[in-house]
Amino acid sequence: EDTEIVFQHKNKESIFQSDIFIYPDLRTFNKSDDDSTELVVDSSRILANDEFETGVVLILGGEQSGKKTLAKRAFIDNYEKGFYPVFIESECLPTRIDVEKTVTKAISEQYERVDFISYSSSSECCVLVLTGFNNIKLNAKYQKVLLDKFGETFSRILVFSDSELRYNDQSFAIFEGHQVYEILRLSYLKKDELITKWNSLGVIETIGEKELHALNDQSRQHVDSIVRRNIIPSKPIFILTVLQTLESTKPMDYKLTSYGHCYEHLIRQSLIKAKISNDDFGTHINYLMEL
């Protein structure tokens, strides 16, 4: 439930992932030039379907597309549906393949009083959520070996990776014959859903429909003004950052054509993410001004 980025809201002291999470749309990845077979599906249907389709599912996403958050939601959704998900980060995997040791370590961190033998005895309900596959230390040959070995323990494997995996022919070939999806940017419908969640946060039981619509219209107007100019991509993290910044700024402080405070906040967030210390902010800002 940790958002990993601290969000502040006037109506709620602590914000959890479920407070601001919306399921993004996915498109089925089609390697051919003919896009007529391309389908867009809601990710909630893929993460934990009632039919529980087995096998490997690859979900690709660009930078800041929400892959990690979607992976966390996959864990929660599968757990709530009665399955036994295990969450593993690919970059933490050892260079020697020892599935039992790897899974045992993950089980001990995520479950109480469960060992590998008792866990694997219910393999039909076991789900692996594997993140950051593009950062795995194994080469393509042993990536396939690892997935095959995981397949002996888990009925379903949800693999999350950066979109750059598409351009690694050897690694991408591993998923030939499996389901492959890509996270899309937020559509108008999804963007409105996110804005509604933000504006009703902490007051969902008391806010009137008319007041909520008015807030949504105002927020949508400002967000669209920035997104349409391609200043920021239509991704949850950026839209939430803009909503938070707009909320903390008095309406008289900005006009429809001026969002300097939003741009500054986004730049500062990027510098923090790049591990730039506060003491060096001034130097970097000056450099950006020259650039």
Phi, psi and chi 1 to 4 in degrees:
 res  aa     phi    psi   chi1   chi2   chi3   chi4
   1 GLU       -   -3.1  -76.8  -75.2    3.0      -
   2 ASP   -74.7  130.1 -178.4   16.5      -      -
   3 THR   -79.9  -15.2   59.9      -      -      -
   4 GLU    69.0  -21.4  -65.0 -170.4   10.4      -
   5 ILE  -118.4  132.4  -65.3  175.6      -      -
   6 VAL   -78.6  116.4  178.5      -      -      -
   7 PHE  -105.3  143.8  -71.9  105.1      -      -
   8 GLN  -118.5  137.0  -65.3  177.7  -26.4      -
   9 HIS  -139.0  140.7 -164.7  -77.4      -      -
  10 LYS   -65.0  -25.0   63.3 -178.4  179.1 -178.2
  11 ASN  -101.6   -3.9  -63.7  -33.1      -      -
  12 LYS  -147.4  127.4 -158.0  166.1 -170.8  -65.8
  13 GLU   -71.4  -49.0 -173.6  175.6  -14.4      -
  14 SER  -114.7  125.9  -61.1      -      -      -
  15 ILE  -106.1  126.1  -62.8  177.3      -      -
  16 PHE  -103.4  165.4  -60.7  106.9      -      -
  17 GLN   -55.8  -43.9 -174.6 -156.3  105.0      -
  18 SER   -66.0  -21.2   55.2      -      -      -
  19 ASP   -67.6  -32.2  -68.2  -32.3      -      -
  20 ILE  -124.0    7.8   52.3  176.5      -      -
  21 PHE   -84.6  136.7  176.5   80.7      -      -
  22 ILE  -130.4  148.9   59.7  164.5      -      -
  23 TYR   -77.9  118.1  -70.0   96.1      -      -
  24 PRO   -73.3  162.1   28.7  -34.5      -      -
  25 ASP   -81.3  148.1  -73.5  -34.9      -      -
  26 LEU  -119.0  148.3  -53.9  175.8      -      -
  27 ARG  -112.8  141.9   74.8  174.6  178.0   95.8
  28 THR   -68.5  132.8   56.1      -      -      -
  29 PHE   -81.0  124.9 -171.2   77.9      -      -
  30 ASN  -119.9  114.4 -177.8   16.6      -      -
  31 LYS   -78.0  -15.6  -67.6 -162.6  -66.3 -176.9
  32 SER   -80.5  167.9   69.1      -      -      -
  33 ASP   -77.5  -16.6  -66.0  -29.8      -      -
  34 ASP   -85.1  111.8  178.1   17.8      -      -
  35 ASP   -91.6    8.6  -70.4  -27.6      -      -
  36 SER   -67.1  -22.9   59.7      -      -      -
  37 THR   -94.6    4.2   57.7      -      -      -
  38 GLU   -70.2  131.7 -174.6  176.6  -75.8      -
  39 LEU  -122.3  145.7  -63.8  172.7      -      -
  40 VAL  -110.3  128.2  174.8      -      -      -
  41 VAL  -130.1  153.7  -65.7      -      -      -
  42 ASP   -76.6  133.1 -166.7  -64.7      -      -
  43 SER   -63.3  -22.8   52.9      -      -      -
  44 SER   -62.3  -29.1   61.1      -      -      -
  45 ARG   -74.3  -25.0  -67.3  170.5   51.3 -166.6
  46 ILE   -89.5  -37.3  -54.9  -58.6      -      -
  47 LEU   -64.1  -45.5  -62.4 -171.0      -      -
  48 ALA  -147.7   85.0      -      -      -      -
  49 ASN   -87.1  149.1   52.4   -3.4      -      -
  50 ASP   -65.3  -30.9  -66.1  -33.5      -      -
  51 GLU   -73.8  -17.9  -65.5   82.2   13.9      -
  52 PHE    51.4   70.4 -168.6   61.0      -      -
  53 GLU   -68.3  135.2  -63.6  176.1    5.4      -
  54 THR   -90.1  171.7   57.7      -      -      -
  55 GLY   106.8 -168.6      -      -      -      -
  56 VAL  -101.0  136.1  177.5      -      -      -
  57 VAL  -124.8  125.7  177.3      -      -      -
  58 LEU  -104.7  127.6  173.4   63.4      -      -
  59 ILE  -119.4  116.3  -61.7  176.7      -      -
  60 LEU   -98.5  153.6  -59.2  166.2      -      -
  61 GLY  -161.4  144.2      -      -      -      -
  62 GLY   -75.7 -175.2      -      -      -      -
  63 GLU   -62.9  135.4 -173.1 -179.9    3.4      -
  64 GLN    60.0   26.0  -59.4  -70.5  -12.9      -
  65 SER   -84.4   -9.9   60.4      -      -      -
  66 GLY    96.8   26.2      -      -      -      -
  67 LYS   -61.2  -48.3  -62.5 -176.5  -65.4  -64.9
  68 LYS   -63.7  -41.6 -173.4   78.0  171.0  -75.5
  69 THR   -64.9  -40.7  -58.0      -      -      -
  70 LEU   -65.2  -36.8 -165.1   59.1      -      -
  71 ALA   -64.7  -41.9      -      -      -      -
  72 LYS   -62.7  -41.1  -72.6 -179.2  177.7 -177.9
  73 ARG   -65.6  -34.7 -179.4   52.5   47.8  179.1
  74 ALA   -60.6  -41.1      -      -      -      -
  75 PHE   -61.6  -50.4 -176.7   98.0      -      -
  76 ILE   -62.5  -46.2  -66.2  169.9      -      -
  77 ASP   -62.0  -44.4  -74.0   -2.6      -      -
  78 ASN   -66.7  -38.5  -81.2  -80.4      -      -
  79 TYR   -64.1  -42.1 -175.7   78.2      -      -
  80 GLU   -68.9  -22.9  -71.2  178.7  -13.4      -
  81 LYS   -87.8    3.1  -77.6 -178.8  176.3  -74.0
  82 GLY    95.7    6.7      -      -      -      -
  83 PHE   -90.5  175.3  -60.0  115.9      -      -
  84 TYR  -118.8   80.6  -48.7  129.2      -      -
  85 PRO   -76.0  151.5   28.4  -33.8      -      -
  86 VAL  -128.5  133.2  167.8      -      -      -
  87 PHE  -105.1  121.1 -169.7   96.6      -      -
  88 ILE  -133.1  134.1  -64.4  176.7      -      -
  89 GLU   -94.7  125.6  -64.2  178.9  -71.3      -
  90 SER   -59.3  -36.7  -63.3      -      -      -
  91 GLU   -66.7  -16.7   49.9  -94.8   40.4      -
  92 CYS   -93.0   -3.3  -62.0      -      -      -
  93 LEU   -71.5  140.5  -71.1  171.3      -      -
  94 PRO   -71.3  164.3   26.0  -33.0      -      -
  95 THR   -78.3  -15.5   50.9      -      -      -
  96 ARG  -100.5  130.4  -70.6  177.8   61.4   85.4
  97 ILE   -78.1  111.9  -63.7  175.2      -      -
  98 ASP  -140.8   84.5 -170.6  -21.9      -      -
  99 VAL   -60.2  -43.1  167.2      -      -      -
 100 GLU   -60.5  -44.1 -177.0  173.8  -19.9      -
 101 LYS   -65.8  -42.7 -176.1  178.1  178.8 -179.8
 102 THR   -64.1  -47.2  -59.1      -      -      -
 103 VAL   -68.5  -39.3  174.7      -      -      -
 104 THR   -59.1  -43.3  -61.5      -      -      -
 105 LYS   -62.3  -44.5 -178.2  174.9 -177.6  -66.7
 106 ALA   -65.4  -41.2      -      -      -      -
 107 ILE   -62.4  -43.0  -68.6  170.1      -      -
 108 SER   -64.5  -28.3   66.5      -      -      -
 109 GLU   -82.8  -26.4  -67.2  170.1  -11.1      -
 110 GLN  -111.1  -14.2  -63.4  161.9   34.4      -
 111 TYR  -134.7  158.2  -68.5   90.2      -      -
 112 GLU  -106.8  139.6  -67.7 -178.9   -3.6      -
 113 ARG    55.4   42.9  -61.8 -178.8  -64.3  -82.1
 114 VAL  -132.5  130.7  178.4      -      -      -
 115 ASP  -112.6  176.9   55.8   27.2      -      -
 116 PHE   -63.5  -41.1 -179.5   79.1      -      -
 117 ILE   -64.9  -47.2  -65.0  173.7      -      -
 118 SER   -68.3  -34.3   60.4      -      -      -
 119 TYR   -67.4  -50.3  179.6   83.7      -      -
 120 SER   -69.8  -15.6   55.9      -      -      -
 121 SER   -69.1  -18.2   65.0      -      -      -
 122 SER  -110.6   44.9  -55.2      -      -      -
 123 SER   -59.2  -26.7   60.6      -      -      -
 124 GLU   -66.7  -16.9   68.7  -81.4   -0.8      -
 125 CYS  -109.0    4.7  -66.2      -      -      -
 126 CYS   -89.7  129.8  -63.2      -      -      -
 127 VAL  -124.7  132.6  179.5      -      -      -
 128 LEU  -105.2  128.3  172.6   61.9      -      -
 129 VAL  -108.7  107.9  179.9      -      -      -
 130 LEU  -112.0  114.3 -171.6   62.8      -      -
 131 THR  -103.4  161.3   67.2      -      -      -
 132 GLY    59.5   40.8      -      -      -      -
 133 PHE   -62.0  -26.7 -167.4   77.8      -      -
 134 ASN   -69.7  -14.5   51.4  -67.9      -      -
 135 ASN   -99.3    6.9  -64.3  -38.8      -      -
 136 ILE   -65.5  144.0 -160.7  166.9      -      -
 137 LYS   -83.7  -15.3  -60.8 -179.8 -178.4   74.6
 138 LEU   -77.7  152.0  -59.0  170.4      -      -
 139 ASN   -79.2  173.9   59.9   33.5      -      -
 140 ALA   -58.3  -40.1      -      -      -      -
 141 LYS   -59.9  -46.2  177.7 -178.2  176.0 -178.3
 142 TYR   -84.9  -14.7  -74.6   93.8      -      -
 143 GLN   -64.0  -42.1  -72.4  171.1   16.2      -
 144 LYS   -66.2  -41.6 -173.6  176.3 -172.1  -46.4
 145 VAL   -59.1  -44.0  171.8      -      -      -
 146 LEU   -61.8  -46.5  178.5   69.1      -      -
 147 LEU   -63.6  -38.8  -74.4  178.5      -      -
 148 ASP   -62.9  -40.8  -71.2  -17.1      -      -
 149 LYS   -70.3  -38.2  -75.1 -172.6  173.7  -67.7
 150 PHE   -61.5  -35.3  -86.7  140.7      -      -
 151 GLY   -62.8  -20.1      -      -      -      -
 152 GLU   -76.2  -22.2  -64.2  171.4    6.2      -
 153 THR  -103.4  -37.2  -57.4      -      -      -
 154 PHE  -109.4  136.8  -60.1   95.6      -      -
 155 SER   -76.1  -31.0  -66.9      -      -      -
 156 ARG  -135.9  135.1 -164.3  166.6 -165.5 -124.1
 157 ILE  -125.2  117.8  -57.5  173.6      -      -
 158 LEU  -101.1  111.6  -63.8  169.3      -      -
 159 VAL  -104.3  127.9 -177.8      -      -      -
 160 PHE  -113.0  133.0  -67.2   82.3      -      -
 161 SER  -148.4  157.3  172.0      -      -      -
 162 ASP   -67.6  150.7 -165.8  -81.4      -      -
 163 SER   -61.5  -18.2  -64.7      -      -      -
 164 GLU   -61.6  -18.5   68.3 -175.4   36.9      -
 165 LEU   -59.9  -28.0 -171.5   74.2      -      -
 166 ARG   -59.2  -30.7  -70.5 -174.5  -46.1 -172.2
 167 TYR   -92.1    2.1  -51.8  109.9      -      -
 168 ASN  -101.8   93.8 -174.8  -29.7      -      -
 169 ASP   -56.5  -40.2  -68.5  -20.3      -      -
 170 GLN   -67.8  -45.9  -70.5 -179.4  -40.4      -
 171 SER   -69.8  -38.9  -68.1      -      -      -
 172 PHE   -69.0  -29.4 -165.5   57.6      -      -
 173 ALA   -64.3  -22.3      -      -      -      -
 174 ILE   -60.0  -30.1  -63.5  169.9      -      -
 175 PHE   -95.1   12.5  -61.7   94.2      -      -
 176 GLU   -59.3  127.1 -169.5   78.0   41.4      -
 177 GLY    90.0   -6.3      -      -      -      -
 178 HIS  -102.9  167.7  -63.1  -62.7      -      -
 179 GLN   -74.9  129.8  -67.6  174.0  -72.6      -
 180 VAL  -127.8  129.4  179.9      -      -      -
 181 TYR  -129.8  160.9  -61.1   92.4      -      -
 182 GLU  -131.6  136.0 -172.3  166.4   31.9      -
 183 ILE   -73.0  127.5  -60.0  172.5      -      -
 184 LEU   -92.0  158.3  -66.7  173.9      -      -
 185 ARG   -66.7  160.7  -66.9 -173.9  178.9 -170.7
 186 LEU   -67.2  129.5  -64.0 -175.5      -      -
 187 SER   -77.1  174.1   62.6      -      -      -
 188 TYR   -59.3  -39.3  -78.7  102.1      -      -
 189 LEU   -64.1  -46.4 -172.5   66.2      -      -
 190 LYS   -68.6  -36.3  -67.6  -68.4 -178.2 -179.6
 191 LYS   -64.3  -42.7 -163.3  162.6   51.7 -177.1
 192 ASP   -63.8  -37.5  -80.2   -1.6      -      -
 193 GLU   -62.9  -41.0 -170.3 -179.4  -26.5      -
 194 LEU   -67.5  -42.8 -176.8   58.9      -      -
 195 ILE   -62.9  -41.6  -71.1  170.8      -      -
 196 THR   -62.3  -42.2  -59.6      -      -      -
 197 LYS   -61.2  -43.2  -93.1 -152.0  155.3 -174.8
 198 TRP   -66.0  -45.7  177.9  -94.5      -      -
 199 ASN   -71.9  -23.2  -74.3  -27.1      -      -
 200 SER   -98.1    2.9   60.0      -      -      -
 201 LEU   -61.1  124.3 -160.8   57.3      -      -
 202 GLY    82.0  -13.0      -      -      -      -
 203 VAL  -131.6   19.4  -67.9      -      -      -
 204 ILE   -58.9  -28.0 -168.5  167.5      -      -
 205 GLU   -87.3  -12.4  -63.9  175.2  -11.0      -
 206 THR  -120.8  -22.4   56.2      -      -      -
 207 ILE   -69.5  136.3 -167.9  168.4      -      -
 208 GLY   -78.7  154.2      -      -      -      -
 209 GLU   -61.9  -40.2 -169.1  172.5  -20.4      -
 210 LYS   -64.7  -43.8 -174.5  177.4  179.2 -179.2
 211 GLU   -64.4  -41.5 -176.9 -174.8   -6.3      -
 212 LEU   -64.1  -42.7 -178.6   59.0      -      -
 213 HIS   -61.4  -40.7  -79.1  -43.6      -      -
 214 ALA   -64.3  -43.9      -      -      -      -
 215 LEU   -62.6  -43.8  -79.2  172.0      -      -
 216 ASN   -62.6  -42.6  -71.8  -10.9      -      -
 217 ASP   -61.6  -42.8  -74.0  -16.7      -      -
 218 GLN   -66.0  -46.3 -173.1 -180.0   46.7      -
 219 SER   -63.9  -43.5  -60.3      -      -      -
 220 ARG   -62.0  -38.3 -169.8 -176.6  -55.8  113.7
 221 GLN   -61.5  -45.5 -170.9  177.7   32.2      -
 222 HIS   -71.2  -44.6  -63.6  -49.5      -      -
 223 VAL   -61.9  -46.3  169.2      -      -      -
 224 ASP   -61.8  -35.1  -74.9  -11.9      -      -
 225 SER   -61.3  -36.3  179.9      -      -      -
 226 ILE   -82.6  -43.8  -62.3  174.2      -      -
 227 VAL   -65.4  -40.8  171.7      -      -      -
 228 ARG   -63.4  -28.3  -79.3  176.4 -172.5  159.8
 229 ARG   -84.1    4.2  -61.8  177.6 -169.7  173.9
 230 ASN    61.1   24.6  -68.1  -37.6      -      -
 231 ILE   -71.9  -38.7  -67.9  166.9      -      -
 232 ILE  -131.2  147.8   61.6  166.3      -      -
 233 PRO   -75.7  157.2   25.1  -30.7      -      -
 234 SER   -80.8   74.8 -175.0      -      -      -
 235 LYS  -126.1  147.8  -64.3  179.7  180.0  179.2
 236 PRO   -52.0  -46.6  -26.5   33.8      -      -
 237 ILE   -59.4  -41.3  179.9   64.3      -      -
 238 PHE   -72.7  -40.9  -63.0  115.4      -      -
 239 ILE   -65.8  -41.0  -68.6  172.6      -      -
 240 LEU   -63.9  -39.0  -73.9  167.5      -      -
 241 THR   -63.2  -43.0  -58.8      -      -      -
 242 VAL   -64.9  -43.8  169.6      -      -      -
 243 LEU   -60.6  -42.1  -71.8  170.7      -      -
 244 GLN   -64.9  -42.2  176.1 -175.3 -107.8      -
 245 THR   -68.0  -41.4  -49.5      -      -      -
 246 LEU   -62.8  -37.2  -70.8  170.7      -      -
 247 GLU   -67.5  -33.4 -172.9  178.9   85.9      -
 248 SER   -86.8   -1.2   62.4      -      -      -
 249 THR  -112.0  134.7  -51.5      -      -      -
 250 LYS   -67.4  141.6  -65.4  177.9 -177.8  177.4
 251 PRO   -52.6  -32.2  -26.7   34.1      -      -
 252 MET   -71.6  -12.7   65.9 -177.1   70.0      -
 253 ASP   -82.2   -9.7  -69.2  -18.8      -      -
 254 TYR  -144.2  158.1   58.5   80.7      -      -
 255 LYS  -116.6  171.1  -61.3  176.1 -177.3  176.9
 256 LEU   -60.9  -25.7  -75.6  176.0      -      -
 257 THR  -100.0    2.4   54.8      -      -      -
 258 SER  -133.5  115.2  177.2      -      -      -
 259 TYR  -129.9   43.0  -67.5   92.8      -      -
 260 GLY   -56.8  -38.0      -      -      -      -
 261 HIS   -65.5  -35.0   55.7  -74.2      -      -
 262 CYS   -67.3  -45.1  -72.6      -      -      -
 263 TYR   -63.3  -42.1  -52.0  148.8      -      -
 264 GLU   -63.0  -41.9 -178.1 -176.9    4.7      -
 265 HIS   -64.0  -42.3 -171.1   75.1      -      -
 266 LEU   -64.2  -39.9  -71.3  163.9      -      -
 267 ILE   -64.6  -44.0  -70.6  169.1      -      -
 268 ARG   -64.1  -39.1  -74.3 -174.5  172.5  -85.9
 269 GLN   -61.5  -39.7  -72.3  -74.7   86.4      -
 270 SER   -66.4  -39.6  -62.3      -      -      -
 271 LEU   -66.0  -39.8  -68.6  174.3      -      -
 272 ILE   -63.7  -43.0  -69.0  168.5      -      -
 273 LYS   -62.5  -33.2 -172.6 -171.6  170.8 -165.1
 274 ALA   -82.2    8.2      -      -      -      -
 275 LYS    63.0   35.8  -63.5 -172.9  169.5   81.4
 276 ILE   -85.1  129.6  -54.8  -61.2      -      -
 277 SER   -72.6  156.2   68.3      -      -      -
 278 ASN   -58.8  -34.1  -73.2  -27.4      -      -
 279 ASP   -64.0  -26.1  -65.3  -21.4      -      -
 280 ASP   -96.9   -0.1  -66.1  -28.5      -      -
 281 PHE   -56.6  -46.3  -91.9   23.5      -      -
 282 GLY   -58.0  -43.1      -      -      -      -
 283 THR   -61.3  -46.0  -54.5      -      -      -
 284 HIS   -68.3  -39.4  -75.3   75.5      -      -
 285 ILE   -62.5  -42.0  -65.6  -66.2      -      -
 286 ASN   -62.2  -40.4  -71.6  -23.3      -      -
 287 TYR   -63.2  -43.3 -178.9   81.5      -      -
 288 LEU   -64.1  -35.7  -71.5  171.1      -      -
 289 MET   -62.6  -43.8  -75.2  168.3   64.5      -
 290 GLU   -64.3  -40.2  -68.9  -62.5  -37.9      -
 291 LEU   -63.0      - -163.0   61.6      -      -
